[in-house]
C-alpha cells in the first residue's frame, strides 16, 4: 500500500525513511508495517484527553489501498483507452495556463511531497521535475500523483488524515485550482471508462461521491462496482476490509440470539460446509439413550461434601458411597466431573495477580491430561470409577481440544504445535510482567495490560533461553469475547497436531465412557478457518489474523477431512463404548451429530428460549427438526444451566415454571443434564477457578422433595422418553380453534408403555385439545415419509368408542378418567393453569361392569383426578356413609364445634347438640343400609351425643361433677383437662374420636372395637380426617401425631374397663406388646438397648387418661359417682407410670422392670 505524505508530517513523526519509495509515497509491505506507522503517530498524540484522535491502522491501510487501486485504474485506462493520456493532458494544461504555471505547481508538489532523493537533498525539485524514472518522464508521473492528490483532498472520509496528506501551500495556490479545472475539462473530452463509462476523473471520484464519510463504504463500493477491473487487488481489498472489522470488533459480544433451524440446503451450506447432505449418525450403545448427566465442579463439590458429612473429603476416592447411592436413587446415571485434569500453574498465578488470592487454575487451562494430584491422582480416580460403576453411574470428563494451558507441557517442550508469530502483531503490546513459566529454560509472559484489565492482547510471549528464540503465541479464542489469557491456541493446520490431539482423546476415552468436548465448534473447518485463516473478505473475528488469509482450496489442502469426523471414526474403531458429546453452537448442532457423527450435542436453545418464553420459536425448532429428521432431536443435550450460564434457580426460580421446564428436560428425547447445585436450589455460580463455594447455602429440602416426587421417577423411566421412533409432537388448539404456542404437548412410547406430557410455559391459564400430531418424518426402508397420527393411535389405544381411558399423572400422583368416545371424536381435552405441567403415564382402557361403575364415577369427578381409582369406585358404593361423615368431619364444622368449647357464651348449647344429632343420624342410617348392621342406632346415637357433651364441657369438667373435690381429684381433673383446648389439633382429634369410636357398636357384636377399626380402614375414614387437618392448616408433625392418636384411642377405648383389676405392670406390658403403641412412643433399638420417647409417652398417658373418662360419661348407667371412681382409678395408674417414667432413663426394659418392683 502507498500514498503521499507531506514533508511536514514526515519531519514531525520522524518516520523510518525505508518506508518511502523513490517517488516519495509511503509503502506498507504488510499489515504489521501499517501498525508500526500508526503507533508512531499515536505516540505523539494525547489520547487520554482526546481518544477520538487515535489513528487506526486499518483506516491507514485502506487509504493506501485506495490510492494504489486508483493508480491501477490509471494504468488500465492507459492500456485500454489512451496510452499517452498523461502526455496529452500536460499539453492541454499548458495550452490553458502555460507551461510556467504548470511547472511551478509541480515543483511545489515535489517540494511538499518530496521523492526520496529530494527529501534527502540529493537533487533539487527542478532537477527531479525534468528528469525521468525507468524511462518515463517525471512530469507525467507527477501529473498522475497530482491528480490523485487532488481527488484525495475531495474525499471527506480522509479528513482524519489531513495532517498527513494536505499541504495548505499547494491547495491555496490559485494556479493549482486552474490546473485542476483544466484537467477536469480535458478528461470530459476523452474516452469514458469503468462500469458506467464515465470520464476517468468522475470514475475515480465515484467512491467518495457515493459513500462520502466511510472508507469502509468506499472499499465496498469499489468491490461491488469495479471487481472486474481489480485482478489481484480484489484479494487485498477483502483482507483490508477484514482488518477494519478486526479493529471495529466489539468485545464481549456473547453467543447472540438463538437461531431457528430451517434444515434447507442453503442453511446446511452456511452452517457446515459442502458436506451438508452427508448423513452419518453414530449408532448408540444400549446404555447411551438412558444416560442422565449431572455436572459437578470437582473441587467445589468435595468442599461441600466435607461440610455435609462433617469430615475432610479432599480426593475423589473419599466421595462417600452414600452420595453415589443418592445419585443412583435419583436416576442419575452419568457424573460429569469438571476440572479433573492437571491444571496450568500459570493460570492460577494470573488470576491471583489480577486480584483473586484464593483462585486456583481454570479447569480449561490444562497442563496435561493426568488426573490432578490435588484430587488424589490416578489411584483416587480408579477407586471412584469402580465405586460409581457399582451404582450404575458412568463418569464423564472434559476434553479441551482447542488449546492448552499457557505453560503446559506442550507449550514448554513442543511450541511448534501452537499458532505463533516471530514478531509481535501489535506494536502497542508490552511484555514486562512476571515470568509465568515453571520451567527454568523458558520465559512466559502475558501482555501487561491484562493485569489492569485495560486491554486484551491476542498473543503472549514465549522466550526459549537456550535457543535465544522469541515467539508470540496466540491465546485460545473463539472470536466472541476476550481471548482466554491463560491458554495457548493449537495450530490445526498442522497434521502432526491433529494426530497428537486424537491420541490424547483416545487416552481420555480409555478412562472415561463419556467425553465432553469443550468449544468443539471452534475446530470445525468452517470456523477454524474463519477464526484463524479467514478467506479474504470473511475475516475480522480475531485481530491480526486477516493478514494470514487462505483461500478455500488452500485451506482444504491443509485440512482435507473434518477433524471431528476423524475423531469419531477413530473412536468407533479403538474405543467404541464411548459417548462423544460436543459443546457446539453457531447453528452447528445438527452438523455435529448428523454429519460429523457426535453422539450428542449441546442444545442451548432449550435453556434460552424456554427461559425467555419464546415458545413459538422453540416449538418451531422441534417441529422443523422432526419433519426433517427426528433422530437429531434424540441427539440434543438439554439443560437448564451450565457452568458458563447463570444458575437454574436464578433463571427459572423454584416454583411451577422451573418444574414445568425440568419435566420437559426429563421427558423430551435427548440427554437431560443437571447443573451443579440445581437440584439443591443453590444460587451461587461456581467459577472454573473456585476451590470452594463462597456462599454457605443450605440445601432446599422442599425443592429436593419436589424433585423426588415429580422428576426423579421420570428419570428412572428414560427408556420411555429417550427415543424418537415413537415420539409425536402436537399443536394445542384453544377454544377458538387457534394454536396456543405456549403449550408443549407430546407423546412417546416404549414397548407397551406410553406417556403424554403437557406444559403451559406461560403465566396465563388456557384450555383446549390435542388431537392430530404435527407432520413428522418416518423412515420407511431407506426413504422417509412425512406423516401425522391421531392421539389415540400414538398412545397405543384401540380404535373403540367403548370404555374409559385411565391414566396417572406423575406430577400430582392423581389418576384420571376420560371417555374413549370423546378422545376418538375430539381428541384429548385439558385445562392448564399458568406454568402447569403434567406427565401422564400408565394408560389403560377399562370397561364398566357390576363392580366398576365408571360412568357414574366420571359423572362425579369429570376432568378432575383422584388419588386411587379403586378407592374412588368404592366411594361410590359408600356414598351413604362417606357423604354424611364428611358433613361432620370437615374444617368448617370442626372449627364451629371448637368455638363452642372455647366460647360457650356465644353459642346455644342445646342447638349445637341437636344439629350434631341431625348430622350423624344419616351417617348411622347409611352404615346400616350399607352393611346390614343389626345394632341399636338409638343407643349409639345417645352415646355420641354424650361423648360430644363431655368434650364440649372439658373446660368446666370439675364443676359438672357436683361433688366435693379432694386434692387428688383436683389434680386428676387438672391433668385431664390441661392441654385439651391449648392444642387445636388435639381437640379436633377428640371430636373425630367422638364420631368414630362408637360406630362398631352398630353391629351389636362383642367385637365392636375391632369392627370400628376395620371400617376405619375399609372406608378410609382416617384419610378423610387427614384431608380435613391439611385443609385446616395444621403442620405435618401435628397431622402425623393426630392420626396416630385417633387410631390408638379407638383401639384402646375400653382398656380401663377390661384391665382395671390387673396389675399396672401387666397393663404396661400389654401396651408395649402392641406394635402401633410402640410406634406411637417411638420405640427403637440402639446399641442393643430398647429406647422410647418420653414426650410421646406422656402424650400417650394423656390419651389413656382421657379415653376411659369419656367412656364413663357416655355409658348408659353413667352418674357422678361412677365417673369420679373412673377418674381416680385411672389417675392412680397414670400417676404411677409417670413416676416410673422419670426414673427409666428412656429405656423400655428399665421402665417395665421398675414397675414390676
Helices and strands as residue ranges (DSSP letters): E 2-4, H 7-13, G 17-19, E 25-27, H 31-42, G 51-53, H 57-80, H 85-97, H 99-112, H 116-119, H 125-129, E 132-133, E 136-137, H 138-153, G 156-161, H 162-165, H 168-171, H 174-188, H 200-210, H 215-230, H 233-248, H 265-271, G 288-290, E 293-297, H 298-309, G 316-318, H 321-330, E 334-338, E 341-343, H 345-353, E 366-371, G 373-375, H 377-390, E 394-399, E 403-405, H 409-413, G 415-417, E 420-421, E 442-445, G 448-450, E 459-464, E 469-474, E 487-489, H 495-511, E 514-517, G 520-523, H 525-532, G 545-548, H 552-558, H 563-574, E 579-582, H 589-594, E 600-602, H 604-611, H 615-629, H 631-634, E 636-639, H 648-652, H 656-667, E 671-674, H 701-706, I 707-711, H 712-715, H 718-721, E 728-730, E 733-734, E 743-750, E 753-760, E 766-770, E 776-780, E 783-787, H 791-794, E 804-809, E 815-819, H 820-826, E 828-832, E 837-846, H 854-861, H 869-877, H 879-888, H 891-902, G 904-906, H 909-931, H 937-952, G 954-956, H 957-961, H 967-977, H 984-996, G 999-1003, H 1008-1018, H 1021-1031, H 1036-1051, H 1055-1059, H 1064-1072, H 1075-1080, E 1084-1086, E 1089-1091, H 1094-1114, H 1120-1142, H 1148-1156
